[in-house]
Amino acid sequence: MKHFDVIVIGGGHAGSEAAHAAARMGARTALVTMSKSGIGVMSCNPAIGGLGKGHLVREIDAMDGVMGRVADKAGIQFRLLNRRKGPAVQGPRAQADRKIYQTEMLKEIEQQPNLEIVEGEVVDFVVEDRHVTGVVLTNGEGLAGNAIVLTTGTFLRGVIHIGDISRSGGRMGDKASVKLAERIDSFNLPLGRLKTGTPPRLDGRTIDWDLLESQPGDDEPTLFSFLSKGTSTPQVTCGITHTNAETHQIIRENLSRSAMYGGKIEGIGPRYCPSIEDKVVRFADKESHQVFLEPEGLDDHTVYPNGISTSLPADVQLAYVRSMIGLSNVEIIQPGYAIEYDYIDPRALDLTLKVKSLGGLFLAGQINGTTGYEEAAAQGLVAGLNAALLALGREPVIFTRSQSYIGVMIDDLTTRGVSEPYRMFTSRAEFRLSLRADNADQRLTPLAMSLGCISSERAESYLNKADRLIDAMARLKGTRYSPRLIEKAGIKVSQDGAKRTAYELLSFPDVKFEQVLTLDASLENVDADVRRQVERDALYANYIERQQRDIDLLRKDEAHQIPVEFDYASVEGLSNELSSKLQRSLPENLAQAARIDGMTPSALTLLLSHLKRGTKKRIA
């Protein structure tokens, strides 16, 4: 039996990131996938990033993960969303060439030392004393591992629905994983059923592009990776059309033929990304919905119509698509479909994404109730790092809410669970002013360096940038200027006699770095990247300073660890309802306990009192 430190099951976005992360840590890693050609496949829209999602990609990159730099190589249109709003809520997004993305991701996996690709289907686990120690493939071959990362995506008992036709499948063209699902049943983990969907794929050669509104990318692309210097592929323009009264009428008349509305689907879908059927029913007063026509590649005539995912029959899909401007003669290459799949309640996991009730098993991606490439990849990173740390006998790494969007997501999942597919939004982060996409490297690359999971190129690039930032900040803060001098430089300021540094002036919303050069000409040699970074840091500095108290309180609560064996029933005064919720969730610290639904300040005080009492007993 071949032995590895870490075995990763599944070559999707979660699995690729997990395997690469484990291997970067020095762990001998196997990535088990049904087919090498399936690694890095973008099964839905070939797009990366967006609001909240772009933050995750930047954080993955700051830890030297692969999604960001692969997306930069494959990007055929880059747009910074929320450009008119502040940097804290801006999200980079890229439409990618599906083939290039897949090719580049496979290349990253193949070239990574300590990483071996194993083609095969996992159908069983080897379990000894409630500890997963290996996997078994369909051909009977066994692989032994110190830690296992499971990333099954939508494959666990996956069922594809197109109208009244339903068939087993993990995604279009791939079979579902049934035997593995049955094996997981034996672990007695809390299971649920979710659904997601895709729109029909259109033949771009049959679209009347001249009739459509065009959507170009940004003139100056905002890239994902801190190492990327520019785009490497030609850039394209997307098209925009709209549904109309005829479209909506066709859908209404055929709702009974929809798998969703016909009662064939039990799983819960994403509320924030509804199907076109949901849009027509839930927003009945709305006359039209925007549809983005996004090319799937430079040499591919397939177009992804973003905004009309569906489970209606193929004939109805063709009818409603052809009712839209520019699409009257369009042909469908692949019908849209809904897919149902099993997931495991993420409250069964700890903050490292390890299953609490089983040793050595980590879960990442859609199996944890999330949706989206970015959410999956971020979980893969965390699970891969921690699987490697466990296998190598090192302490785990925890991503916190005050430190990262990754930490926000994992805390949300493991504390609250999910009632629908989880998607990242900037609104989920209470410290989003400091958790910006632009400063992800400042927040996380030092952590990556301490873990030893980054390349020398990444470390050198970061340290060089850090030195330049420190130098610029010191010079900006080094001299104070009178209101008269500041006014002379063309910057409006209150004539209150108070002297201000150039850095303080940059905290004014309308002041740019170039304006303070009049005050200190030596700042001319500060490069453009550093100029923009200190502008953003200065803009939020006062707010972050005020927010620091809340961050400190959160960290204090996170430091109050709750033992796994803690008996909530013994806490006198704690309601039976809260006690059972806590027992089910098993929060790892007081901060997590505070976020349990229905938790009260008095109940937290009781918990803290009991925890302190237990600590005193152990000391004595």
C-alpha positions in Angstrom: 0.0 0.0 0.0 1.4 3.4 -1.0 1.7 5.8 1.8 1.3 9.6 1.8 1.2 12.3 4.4 -1.9 13.8 3.0 -4.5 12.4 0.6 -6.9 14.9 -1.2 -10.0 13.5 -2.8 -11.3 15.5 -5.7 -9.6 17.8 -8.3 -12.0 20.7 -8.3 -11.2 24.2 -6.9 -11.2 23.0 -3.3 -9.2 19.9 -4.0 -6.6 21.6 -6.2 -6.0 24.3 -3.6 -5.9 21.8 -0.8 -3.4 19.5 -2.5 -1.1 22.4 -3.6 -1.2 23.9 0.0 -0.3 20.6 1.6 2.5 20.0 -0.8 3.9 23.5 -0.3 4.1 22.6 3.4 6.5 19.8 2.6 3.9 17.0 3.1 4.0 14.1 0.6 0.6 14.6 -1.0 -1.7 12.6 -3.3 -4.5 14.3 -5.3 -7.0 11.5 -6.2 -9.3 12.5 -9.1 -11.5 10.5 -11.5 -9.6 12.0 -14.4 -6.5 14.3 -14.7 -8.5 16.2 -17.3 -11.0 17.2 -14.6 -8.5 19.1 -12.5 -9.4 22.8 -12.5 -12.6 22.4 -14.5 -14.9 25.4 -14.3 -18.3 23.6 -14.3 -20.4 26.7 -14.1 -19.5 30.2 -15.3 -15.8 30.6 -16.1 -15.5 33.6 -13.9 -13.5 34.3 -10.8 -14.0 36.9 -8.1 -16.7 39.5 -7.5 -18.0 41.2 -4.3 -16.6 39.4 -1.3 -15.4 36.6 -3.5 -12.6 38.7 -4.9 -11.4 39.3 -1.3 -11.2 35.5 -0.9 -9.1 35.1 -4.0 -6.7 37.9 -2.9 -6.3 36.1 0.5 -5.7 32.8 -1.1 -3.0 34.5 -3.2 -1.5 36.1 -0.1 -1.0 32.6 1.3 0.7 31.6 -2.1 -2.3 29.7 -3.3 -2.9 29.2 -7.0 -6.4 30.5 -7.9 -5.4 34.1 -8.2 -2.4 33.7 -10.5 -4.1 31.1 -12.7 -7.1 33.5 -13.1 -4.8 36.3 -14.1 -3.3 34.1 -16.8 -6.7 33.0 -18.1 -8.6 36.3 -17.7 -10.1 37.6 -20.9 -12.0 40.5 -19.2 -11.2 42.2 -15.9 -13.7 44.5 -14.0 -13.4 46.1 -10.6 -16.9 45.9 -9.1 -18.2 48.7 -6.9 -15.6 51.0 -8.3 -17.5 54.1 -7.3 -17.6 53.0 -3.7 -14.8 52.8 -1.2 -11.9 50.3 -1.5 -13.3 48.2 1.4 -16.2 47.0 -0.7 -14.6 46.9 -4.1 -14.3 43.4 -5.6 -12.0 42.4 -8.5 -13.7 40.0 -11.0 -12.4 38.3 -14.2 -14.1 36.4 -17.0 -11.7 33.5 -17.7 -11.0 31.4 -20.8 -12.2 28.0 -19.6 -9.5 26.0 -21.4 -6.6 28.3 -20.4 -7.7 28.2 -16.7 -7.9 24.4 -16.8 -4.6 24.0 -18.6 -2.8 26.4 -16.2 -4.3 24.9 -13.1 -3.2 21.4 -14.2 0.3 22.8 -14.9 0.5 24.2 -11.4 -0.5 20.9 -9.9 1.9 18.9 -12.0 4.9 21.1 -11.4 4.4 21.4 -7.6 7.0 19.3 -5.7 5.7 16.7 -3.2 2.4 16.3 -5.2 1.3 13.2 -7.1 -1.8 12.9 -9.2 -3.6 9.5 -8.7 -6.4 8.8 -11.3 -9.2 6.8 -9.8 -12.5 6.9 -7.8 -12.5 6.6 -4.0 -15.2 4.3 -2.9 -14.2 3.6 0.7 -12.3 4.8 3.7 -9.9 2.9 6.0 -10.9 3.7 9.6 -9.1 2.6 12.7 -10.4 3.6 16.1 -12.5 6.4 14.7 -9.4 7.7 12.8 -9.4 7.8 9.0 -6.1 6.3 7.9 -6.5 5.7 4.2 -8.8 5.3 1.1 -9.8 2.5 -1.2 -10.2 3.0 -5.0 -12.7 1.1 -7.3 -9.9 -1.1 -8.5 -9.2 -2.3 -5.0 -6.0 -0.3 -4.6 -5.5 1.2 -1.2 -3.7 4.4 -0.3 -2.6 5.1 3.3 -2.4 8.7 4.7 -1.9 10.5 7.9 -4.7 13.0 7.0 -7.4 13.0 4.4 -9.1 16.0 2.7 -12.5 15.3 1.1 -13.7 17.7 -1.6 -16.6 16.1 -3.4 -18.3 19.2 -4.8 -21.8 18.3 -6.1 -20.9 14.7 -6.6 -22.3 13.1 -3.4 -25.5 11.4 -4.6 -25.8 14.2 -7.2 -28.9 14.3 -9.3 -29.3 16.4 -12.5 -32.8 17.8 -13.3 -33.9 19.2 -16.7 -37.7 19.5 -16.6 -39.3 16.1 -15.9 -36.0 14.3 -16.7 -33.8 13.4 -13.8 -30.6 11.4 -13.8 -27.7 10.7 -11.6 -24.7 12.9 -12.1 -22.1 15.0 -10.3 -22.2 17.6 -13.1 -23.1 17.4 -16.8 -21.1 14.5 -18.3 -19.8 13.1 -15.0 -21.2 10.4 -12.8 -22.2 10.9 -9.2 -20.4 9.5 -6.3 -22.8 7.1 -4.7 -20.7 4.4 -3.0 -18.6 7.0 -1.2 -21.8 8.7 0.0 -23.1 5.4 1.4 -19.8 5.0 3.2 -20.1 8.5 4.7 -23.5 7.5 6.0 -21.8 5.1 8.4 -20.0 8.0 10.1 -23.4 9.3 11.4 -22.6 12.9 10.3 -25.5 15.4 10.0 -26.4 15.4 6.3 -28.6 17.7 4.3 -29.6 18.3 0.7 -28.9 21.4 -1.4 -29.3 22.4 -5.0 -27.7 24.8 -7.5 -28.2 25.4 -11.1 -26.8 26.6 -14.4 -28.2 28.4 -17.4 -28.3 27.0 -21.0 -25.0 27.5 -22.9 -25.5 29.5 -26.1 -23.8 29.4 -29.5 -22.2 32.8 -29.8 -22.2 32.5 -33.7 -26.0 32.6 -33.6 -26.2 35.8 -31.4 -27.0 39.2 -33.1 -24.3 41.0 -31.2 -25.0 44.3 -33.1 -28.4 44.5 -31.4 -26.9 44.3 -27.9 -25.5 46.7 -25.4 -21.8 46.0 -25.0 -19.9 45.7 -21.7 -16.1 46.2 -22.0 -13.6 45.4 -19.3 -11.6 48.0 -17.4 -8.9 49.9 -19.3 -6.5 49.2 -16.4 -7.3 45.7 -15.2 -7.2 45.0 -11.5 -5.5 41.6 -11.2 -5.8 39.0 -8.4 -2.3 38.0 -7.7 0.2 40.3 -5.9 2.8 38.7 -8.2 1.1 39.4 -11.5 2.4 42.3 -13.6 -0.2 42.4 -16.4 -2.6 40.4 -18.5 -1.3 37.7 -20.9 -4.4 37.1 -23.0 -6.4 39.3 -25.4 -9.4 41.0 -23.8 -13.0 40.7 -24.9 -16.3 42.6 -24.6 -19.4 41.0 -23.1 -23.0 41.7 -24.2 -26.1 42.6 -22.3 -29.7 41.7 -23.1 -32.9 41.6 -21.0 -35.8 39.4 -20.4 -39.2 40.9 -21.3 -42.9 40.3 -20.9 -42.9 37.5 -23.5 -40.0 35.8 -21.8 -41.9 35.9 -18.5 -45.1 34.7 -20.0 -43.4 31.6 -21.5 -41.9 30.8 -18.2 -45.2 31.3 -16.2 -47.1 29.0 -18.7 -44.5 26.2 -18.1 -43.8 26.5 -14.4 -45.4 23.1 -13.8 -42.8 21.6 -16.1 -39.9 23.0 -14.1 -38.2 20.5 -11.9 -38.2 23.1 -9.1 -41.8 24.0 -9.3 -43.0 20.6 -10.3 -42.0 19.2 -7.0 -39.1 17.0 -8.2 -36.4 18.9 -6.2 -36.2 18.8 -2.4 -32.9 20.6 -1.9 -32.7 24.3 -1.0 -31.2 26.6 -3.6 -29.3 29.9 -3.2 -31.7 32.8 -2.4 -29.3 35.4 -3.7 -28.8 33.7 -7.0 -32.3 32.6 -8.0 -33.3 30.7 -11.1 -35.2 32.5 -13.8 -38.3 30.7 -12.6 -37.8 32.1 -9.1 -37.2 35.6 -10.5 -40.4 35.6 -12.5 -42.4 34.2 -9.5 -40.8 36.1 -6.6 -40.5 39.4 -8.5 -43.7 39.3 -10.4 -43.9 43.1 -10.7 -40.6 43.4 -12.4 -40.9 43.7 -16.2 -37.4 42.6 -17.1 -34.2 41.1 -15.7 -30.7 41.8 -17.0 -28.8 39.0 -18.7 -25.0 39.2 -19.2 -23.7 37.3 -22.3 -20.2 36.2 -21.3 -17.9 34.3 -23.7 -16.3 31.2 -22.3 -13.1 31.4 -24.2 -11.1 33.1 -27.0 -11.3 30.1 -29.4 -14.7 28.9 -28.0 -18.0 30.1 -29.4 -19.8 29.0 -26.2 -21.5 31.9 -24.4 -22.7 31.8 -20.8 -25.9 33.8 -20.3 -25.5 34.9 -16.7 -28.8 35.5 -14.9 -31.1 32.8 -16.4 -30.2 29.5 -14.6 -33.1 27.1 -14.9 -34.5 23.6 -14.5 -37.2 24.0 -17.2 -37.3 21.5 -20.1 -35.0 22.1 -23.1 -37.8 23.1 -25.5 -39.0 25.8 -23.0 -35.4 27.0 -22.5 -35.0 27.5 -26.2 -38.4 29.4 -26.4 -37.7 31.8 -23.6 -34.1 32.5 -24.7 -35.2 33.3 -28.2 -37.7 35.8 -26.9 -34.9 38.2 -25.9 -33.3 40.9 -28.0 -30.4 39.7 -30.0 -31.2 36.0 -29.3 -34.1 35.4 -31.7 -32.0 33.0 -33.8 -29.8 31.6 -31.1 -29.0 27.9 -30.7 -28.5 26.2 -27.4 -25.3 24.1 -27.1 -26.1 22.6 -23.7 -29.4 23.0 -21.8 -29.4 24.5 -18.3 -30.0 22.2 -15.4 -30.5 22.1 -11.7 -28.4 19.7 -9.6 -29.2 18.3 -6.1 -26.5 16.9 -3.9 -25.7 15.9 -0.3 -23.8 18.1 2.1 -22.5 17.7 5.6 -23.6 20.2 8.2 -20.4 22.3 8.7 -21.1 22.5 12.5 -19.7 19.0 12.5 -16.3 20.6 11.8 -13.8 22.5 13.9 -12.1 25.7 12.8 -9.4 23.8 11.0 -12.2 22.1 8.9 -11.5 18.7 10.5 -14.5 16.5 11.4 -14.9 16.7 15.2 -16.0 13.1 15.6 -13.3 11.5 13.4 -9.6 11.8 13.5 -7.7 12.7 10.3 -10.6 13.7 8.1 -11.0 17.2 6.7 -13.8 18.6 4.5 -13.7 21.5 2.0 -15.9 23.0 -0.6 -19.5 22.4 -1.5 -19.7 19.3 0.8 -19.7 22.0 3.6 -22.8 23.7 2.2 -21.1 26.5 0.3 -21.4 27.6 -3.3 -18.8 29.2 -5.6 -15.3 28.5 -6.8 -13.8 31.1 -4.5 -15.4 29.8 -1.3 -14.4 26.2 -2.2 -10.8 27.2 -3.0 -10.5 29.2 0.3 -11.7 26.2 2.3 -9.3 23.9 0.3 -6.4 26.1 1.3 -7.4 25.9 5.0 -8.0 22.2 5.0 -4.8 21.5 3.0 -2.6 23.5 5.3 -4.1 21.9 8.4 -4.0 18.4 7.0 -0.3 18.9 6.4 0.3 20.4 9.8 -1.5 17.4 11.4 0.4 14.9 9.3 3.7 16.6 10.1 3.0 16.8 13.9 2.7 20.6 14.0 0.1 22.9 15.6 -2.9 23.8 13.5 -3.5 27.2 11.9 -6.7 29.1 12.7 -8.0 31.9 10.5 -10.0 34.4 12.6 -12.8 36.9 11.8 -10.6 39.9 12.6 -7.9 38.7 10.3 -9.5 37.5 7.1 -12.6 36.9 5.0 -11.5 33.2 5.1 -11.8 33.4 8.9 -15.3 35.0 8.6 -16.5 32.2 6.3 -15.2 29.3 8.4 -16.5 30.8 11.6 -19.9 31.4 10.0 -20.0 27.8 8.7 -18.8 26.0 11.8 -20.8 28.2 14.3 -24.1 28.8 12.5 -24.3 26.1 9.8 -26.2 26.8 6.6 -29.9 26.9 5.6 -29.0 27.6 2.0 -25.8 27.4 -0.1 -23.4 29.8 1.6 -21.9 32.6 -0.5 -19.4 35.3 0.7 -20.5 38.9 0.8 -18.6 41.9 2.2 -21.5 42.5 4.5 -20.7 39.3 6.4 -17.4 40.8 7.7 -17.8 43.2 10.7 -14.2 44.4 10.2 -14.4 44.9 6.5 -12.7 48.3 6.7 -9.5 46.6 7.6 -10.2 43.4 5.6 -9.8 44.9 2.2 -8.8 43.1 -1.0 -5.9 45.6 -1.5 -4.2 44.7 1.8 -4.6 40.9 1.9 -0.8 40.4 1.6 -0.1 42.8 4.5 -2.6 40.7 6.6 -1.7 37.2 5.6 1.6 36.8 3.9 3.5 37.1 7.2 1.4 34.2 8.5 2.2 32.2 5.3 5.9 32.9 5.9 5.8 31.7 9.5 4.1 28.5 8.3 6.6 28.0 5.6 4.1 27.6 2.8 5.3 30.2 0.3 7.9 30.3 -2.4 11.1 32.4 -2.1 9.8 34.6 -5.0 6.7 35.4 -3.0 8.6 36.1 0.2 11.1 38.4 -1.6 8.4 40.3 -3.4 6.4 40.8 -0.1 9.4 41.9 1.9 10.5 44.3 -0.8 7.0 45.8 -0.9 6.9 46.0 2.9 10.2 47.9 3.0 8.9 50.4 0.5 5.7 50.9 2.4 7.5 51.4 5.7 9.8 53.9 4.1 7.0 55.8 2.5 4.9 55.8 5.7 7.9 57.1 7.8 8.4 60.0 5.4 4.7 60.8 5.2 4.5 60.9 9.0 7.9 62.6 9.6 7.0 66.2 9.1 4.0 68.4 10.3 2.8 71.2 8.1 0.9 74.4 9.1 -2.6 75.0 7.7 -1.1 77.9 5.7 1.5 75.7 4.0 -1.2 73.1 3.3 -3.5 75.6 1.7 -0.6 76.9 -0.4 -0.2 73.3 -1.7 -3.8 73.4 -3.0 -5.3 71.3 -0.2 -8.3 72.7 1.6 -8.0 72.4 5.3 -9.4 74.1 8.4 -7.4 77.1 9.5 -7.4 76.0 13.1 -3.7 76.3 13.7 -3.2 72.5 14.0 -0.3 71.1 12.1 -0.8 67.9 10.1 1.4 65.3 8.6 1.1 64.4 4.9 -0.2 61.0 6.0 -3.0 62.7 7.9 -3.9 64.7 4.8 -4.2 61.5 2.8 -7.0 60.5 5.2 -9.1 63.3 3.6 -11.4 61.6 1.0 -10.4 63.9 -1.9 -6.7 64.1 -1.3 -4.4 62.0 -3.5 -0.7 61.2 -3.1 0.3 63.5 -5.9 -1.1 66.5 -4.1 1.2 66.1 -1.1 4.3 66.1 -3.4 4.1 69.9 -3.2 4.8 69.6 0.5 7.7 67.1 0.1 9.3 66.8 -3.3 11.4 63.8 -2.1 8.2 61.7 -2.2 8.5 61.7 -6.0 10.4 58.5 -6.0 7.6 56.5 -4.3 6.3 54.1 -6.9 2.7 54.0 -8.1 1.7 50.8 -6.2 3.0 52.1 -2.9 1.3 55.5 -3.5 -2.1 53.8 -4.0 -1.6 51.5 -1.0 -0.8 54.3 1.5 -3.7 56.3 0.2 -6.1 53.4 1.1 -4.4 52.8 4.4 -4.6 56.4 5.3 -8.2 56.7 4.2 -9.3 54.1 6.7 -6.7 54.6 9.5 -9.0 56.6 11.8 -11.9 54.2 11.4 -9.7 51.2 12.0 -8.2 52.8 15.1 -11.7 53.1 16.6 -12.5 49.5 15.5 -9.4 48.1 17.2 -11.2 48.0 20.6 -13.8 45.7 19.1 -11.1 43.5 17.5 -9.2 43.3 20.8 -12.4 42.2 22.7 -13.1 39.6 20.0 -9.5 38.2 20.3 -9.9 38.1 24.1 -13.1 36.0 23.8 -11.3 33.8 21.2 -8.6 33.2 23.8 -11.2 31.7 26.2 -11.0 28.1 24.9 -13.9 25.7 25.6 -12.9 22.1 26.2 -14.6 19.5 23.9 -15.8 17.6 26.9 -17.4 20.7 28.5 -20.8 19.8 30.1 -23.2 22.5 29.2 -26.0 20.7 31.1 -24.1 21.3 34.3 -24.2 25.1 33.9 -26.9 26.2 36.3 -29.1 28.9 34.9 -28.5 28.0 31.3 -31.7 27.3 29.4 -32.3 23.8 28.0 -32.7 25.3 24.5 -29.3 27.0 24.7 -27.7 24.0 26.3 -28.8 21.7 23.5 -27.7 24.2 20.8 -24.3 24.5 22.4 -24.0 20.8 22.8 -24.8 20.4 19.1 -22.4 23.1 17.9 -19.6 22.5 20.4 -18.1 26.0 20.0 -14.3 26.1 20.3 -14.2 29.4 22.2 -16.3 32.0 23.9 -16.4 34.1 20.7 -18.0 31.3 18.8 -20.4 30.6 21.6 -21.5 34.3 21.5 -22.6 33.8 17.8 -24.9 30.8 18.6 -28.5 31.7 17.7 -30.4 32.9 20.8 -27.2 33.5 22.9 -27.7 36.2 25.6 -25.1 38.3 27.5 -26.2 36.6 30.8 -25.7 33.2 29.3 -22.2 34.1 28.2 -21.4 35.4 31.7 -22.5 32.0 33.1 -20.3 30.2 30.6 -17.3 32.4 31.3 -17.7 31.9 35.0 -17.8 28.1 34.6 -14.8 28.2 32.3 -12.8 30.2 34.8 -13.8 27.9 37.6 -12.6 24.9 35.6 -9.3 26.7 34.9 -8.7 27.3 38.6 -9.4 23.7 39.4 -6.9 22.5 36.9 -4.2 24.9 38.3 -4.9 23.8 41.8 
